[in-house]
Amino acid sequence: MKGAGKTPGRSSADEAATRKRGRSLAALGYIQPQTYEELRAVLSSGTVHFPKRLRQVAIFLWQHPSDVALGTIAQVAAQAGVQPSTLVRFAQIFGYAGFSDFQGLFKDHVKGSWPEGRGEQRTEAEPNLHFLHGMVGASQASLGRIESGFDVESFEKMVALLAAADLIYVIGSKRAFPVTTYLSLTLSQQGVRNVLIDNVGSTAIDQIGCIGRQDAVLAVSFSPYNSITPDLVAVAHERKARIVTITDSTFSPLIALSDSWLEVVESDFAGFRSLAASLAVGMALVQGVAAKRGT
């Protein structure tokens, strides 16, 4: 993106207003983002440092562009766990007068992307079936997102790093733990030596204590990133182990520690998030490592 410059013909009052409204953005040398892709480029640049609430907004916008495009400011604020005024403040940082103008980036992004028939409501006599269909839809959306924007280069680098390791440490906690447990199991079934860091008896630090530069870490972490995983990965990083990560946004604290990473954003339904895409990507990594070692 190009740096912001003075626009000929603008009054000093207009320039002052623009500087006040977009000071944080202009100071970083960015023009006002005109598309969702440009906004993501700014957010992923690592040059914007938000306070806690605005960072919470940034993570939500990154992961749920469709919800942002289709919701009212009150709905988006409730889903993001902030006040509507925080959304307005976030939009103003990027040079927009308010949230409705800023929301246009997301509306343009999702326009025309809905498959035929999407949005039709299904009525079920049994509430449990309604929830089942909702979770199936969330899983399908997660898997579809992987198909439409998969980073093949990062994936292949992750496979190579894991295949070259003497021992793979598999790290994930809370919602990520079911994923890492299954990946550890399947690595073992493929004859790939690995250690699952399960933190039984609060022994996670001890479990990773023998990691060295010939080893690698496969870490899985999802927002809100409030687990022990970043601390464990930091230990591995200090000991020069190679680190690959599956996470759900550029704001993950694991990215700065990783040699390679993949973004996997899971959709949710009624407050429950799918794990379908994370498992699919993880299983593809396992297969790739086993195949590479086999050759």
SULLINCOR-V579132 format. One record per backbone hydrogen bond with DSSP energy under -1.0 kcal/mol. NH is the residue of the N-H (numbers start at 1). CO is the residue of the C=O. E is the energy in kcal/mol with one decimal. If there is no record, write none. Layout:
nh->[NH NH]
co->[CO CO]
e->[E E]
This chain:
nh->[10 15 16 17 18 19 20 21 22 26 27 28 29 30 39 40 41 42 43 44 55 56 57 58 59 60 61 62 63 64 68 69 70 71 76 77 78 79 80 81 82 86 88 89 90 91 92 93 95 96 102 103 104 105 107 108 109 110 111 113 118 120 130 131 132 133 134 135 136 137 138 139 140 141 142 143 144 145 146 147 148 149 152 155 156 157 158 159 160 161 162 163 164 165 166 168 169 170 171 176 177 180 181 182 183 184 185 186 187 188 189 190 191 192 195 197 198 202 207 208 211 215 216 217 218 219 220 221 225 232 233 234 235 236 237 238 239 240 241 242 244 245 246 247 252 255 258 259 260 262 264 269 272 274 279 280 281 282 283 284 285 286 287 288 289 290 291 292 293 294 295]
co->[7 11 12 13 14 15 16 17 18 22 23 25 26 25 35 36 37 38 39 40 51 52 53 54 55 56 57 58 59 60 64 65 66 67 72 73 74 75 76 77 77 83 84 85 86 87 88 89 92 91 98 99 101 102 103 104 105 106 107 110 115 117 126 127 128 129 130 131 132 133 134 135 136 137 138 139 140 141 142 143 144 145 150 151 152 153 154 155 156 157 158 159 160 162 214 193 216 195 218 173 174 176 177 178 179 180 181 182 183 184 185 186 188 187 168 170 196 199 203 204 208 212 167 242 169 244 171 246 222 228 229 230 231 232 233 234 235 237 236 215 217 260 219 262 249 252 255 243 243 245 247 272 269 267 275 276 277 278 279 280 281 282 283 284 285 286 287 288 289 290 291]
e->[-1.3 -2.3 -2.4 -2.2 -2.6 -2.7 -2.4 -2.5 -2.8 -3.0 -2.4 -1.1 -1.8 -1.6 -2.0 -2.4 -2.0 -1.9 -2.5 -2.7 -2.6 -2.0 -1.8 -2.6 -2.4 -1.8 -2.9 -2.2 -1.9 -2.3 -1.9 -2.2 -2.0 -1.6 -2.8 -2.3 -2.2 -2.3 -2.3 -1.1 -2.4 -1.3 -1.8 -2.3 -2.2 -2.4 -2.2 -1.5 -1.8 -2.0 -1.6 -2.7 -1.0 -1.5 -2.0 -2.4 -1.4 -2.0 -1.3 -2.3 -2.3 -1.6 -1.4 -2.0 -2.4 -2.8 -1.9 -2.5 -2.4 -2.4 -2.1 -2.4 -2.4 -2.4 -2.1 -2.4 -2.5 -1.8 -1.4 -1.9 -1.7 -1.0 -1.3 -2.1 -2.7 -1.9 -2.3 -2.3 -2.1 -2.4 -2.3 -2.6 -1.5 -1.0 -2.9 -1.5 -3.0 -3.0 -2.4 -2.0 -1.4 -2.2 -2.7 -1.7 -2.2 -2.5 -2.0 -2.5 -2.4 -2.1 -2.2 -1.3 -1.7 -2.9 -2.7 -2.6 -1.2 -2.0 -2.6 -1.7 -1.7 -1.7 -2.2 -2.7 -2.8 -2.7 -2.3 -2.3 -1.8 -1.8 -2.6 -2.0 -1.4 -1.8 -2.4 -2.2 -1.3 -1.6 -2.2 -2.0 -2.7 -1.7 -2.6 -2.3 -1.5 -1.3 -1.1 -2.9 -1.2 -2.4 -2.8 -2.7 -2.1 -2.8 -2.3 -2.2 -2.7 -2.4 -2.7 -1.9 -2.0 -2.2 -2.5 -2.3 -2.7 -2.6 -2.4 -2.3 -2.5 -1.8 -1.2]
